Amino acid sequence: MDNNDATIRTCSQCGEETENEYDDYEWEDRDCLCEICEQEREEEELIALDII
């Protein structure tokens, strides 16, 4: 995809608008999270697994 295919989407967690190239299915599959929030969620999951 080129930059003309990018779409502005709003993150479901932080509310930030981000420009990305995810189609609707991919965006919903990642729970409508921007890159930063998705990374934070993954880090929190890893921390939780280490605690258990």
N, C-alpha and C positions, 0 to 999 in steps of 0.2 A: 504494500500500500504506500502511496505517497502522502505528503502532508495535506493534500486536498481531501483525503478520506477521513481526516481526524474529526472527531465529534466532541463537543463540549458536554460534559456530564457532571452531575453534582454527586459528591461522595455522600453515602448514606450515614456515615459516622461523623465526619467533621464538617460537612456542608460546603466544603471548598469546591469550586468549579475547576475541573481539570480538562485539558484537551488530550484525548487519547484516540487510539485507532481500534478499540474493541468494538465488535459488533454487539447487538443487543443480547445475544445468547451468552457471549463471553463476559459481558458486563454483569449480567445477572448471576452467572456462575461464580463470579468472584465477590458476590454479595454487594455489588455496587460500591466497592471501596476503591479509593484512590491508591496509588502506589505506596504512599507513606503509611496510610492506615493499614493496608494489607501487610506491609512489612512489620508494623508494630504488633498486629494480631499474631503473626507467625512467631515473633519473638516471645510474646506472652504465652503462647501455647508451649513453646520449648521450655520456658521457665517453669510452667505448671507441670510438665512432664518430669523435670528434674526434681521437683519437690515431692512428687508422689512416690 
